[in-house]
Amino acid sequence: MRKTFILPPVLTVVCLVATARAGEPDAVPAEQFDALHALVKPQPGESRWMEIPWLTSVWEARQQAAAEGKPIFIWAGSGGGPVGVC
């Protein structure tokens, strides 16, 4: 007896139907915009990494680390260069 796999075609059809029915989202009414905007903005204490006084200059970080006797943490972007102004 031969097994047939119908799950992939069924999932494909379901995804196509869902995408076709999605259409454009409804606009947010002007009177609800401020409340919605407050909900999606980062709240105090939510993004603690933004509270760190990051340095974008490796040279400045090296001088500060040497003065304070601390190590340097380098967060590099694609290509290996230090993260700076993109």
C-alpha positions as CSV (number, residue, x, y, z in Angstrom):
1,M,0.0,0.0,0.0
2,R,1.4,3.4,-1.0
3,K,1.4,6.2,1.5
4,T,0.4,9.6,0.1
5,F,1.5,12.8,1.7
6,I,-1.2,15.4,1.5
7,L,-0.1,17.6,4.3
8,P,2.2,19.9,2.2
9,P,-0.4,20.6,-0.5
10,V,-3.0,21.2,2.1
11,L,-0.8,23.7,4.0
12,T,0.1,25.4,0.8
13,V,-3.6,26.0,0.0
14,V,-4.4,27.2,3.5
15,C,-1.5,29.7,3.4
16,L,-2.6,31.0,0.0
17,V,-6.2,31.4,1.1
18,A,-5.1,33.2,4.3
19,T,-2.8,35.5,2.4
20,A,-5.5,36.3,-0.2
21,R,-8.1,37.1,2.5
22,A,-5.7,39.3,4.6
23,G,-5.8,42.3,2.3
24,E,-4.9,45.8,3.7
25,P,-5.2,46.3,7.5
26,D,-7.7,48.7,8.8
27,A,-6.5,52.2,9.7
28,V,-6.1,53.1,13.3
29,P,-8.7,55.8,14.3
30,A,-7.1,59.1,15.2
31,E,-8.6,59.0,18.7
32,Q,-7.0,55.6,19.5
33,F,-3.6,56.3,18.0
34,D,-2.0,57.9,21.1
35,A,-3.1,55.0,23.3
36,L,-1.9,52.4,20.8
37,H,1.4,54.2,20.3
38,A,2.0,54.2,24.1
39,L,1.5,50.4,24.2
40,V,4.0,49.6,21.5
41,K,6.8,52.0,22.7
42,P,9.5,50.5,24.9
43,Q,8.5,51.0,28.5
44,P,10.9,52.2,31.2
45,G,13.2,49.3,32.3
46,E,12.1,47.2,29.3
47,S,15.3,47.8,27.2
48,R,17.9,47.9,29.9
49,W,20.7,47.7,27.3
50,M,19.8,51.2,26.1
51,E,20.6,52.5,29.6
52,I,24.3,51.5,29.2
53,P,26.6,54.4,28.2
54,W,27.9,52.7,25.0
55,L,31.0,54.2,23.3
56,T,31.2,54.0,19.5
57,S,34.9,54.8,19.4
58,V,37.2,51.9,20.1
59,W,40.0,54.3,21.0
60,E,37.9,56.2,23.5
61,A,36.7,52.8,25.0
62,R,40.3,51.6,25.2
63,Q,41.4,54.8,27.0
64,Q,38.4,54.6,29.5
65,A,39.0,50.9,30.1
66,A,42.7,51.5,30.8
67,A,41.9,54.4,33.2
68,E,39.3,52.3,35.1
69,G,41.1,49.0,34.9
70,K,38.2,47.3,33.2
71,P,38.0,45.1,30.1
72,I,36.5,46.2,26.8
73,F,33.3,44.6,25.3
74,I,33.3,45.0,21.5
75,W,30.0,44.4,19.8
76,A,30.8,43.9,16.1
77,G,28.5,44.2,13.1
78,S,28.6,42.3,9.8
79,G,32.1,42.1,8.3
80,G,33.7,42.2,11.7
81,G,34.0,46.0,12.0
82,P,33.0,47.6,15.3
83,V,29.4,48.9,15.4
84,G,29.3,52.6,14.6
85,V,27.4,54.9,12.5
86,C,25.8,52.9,9.6
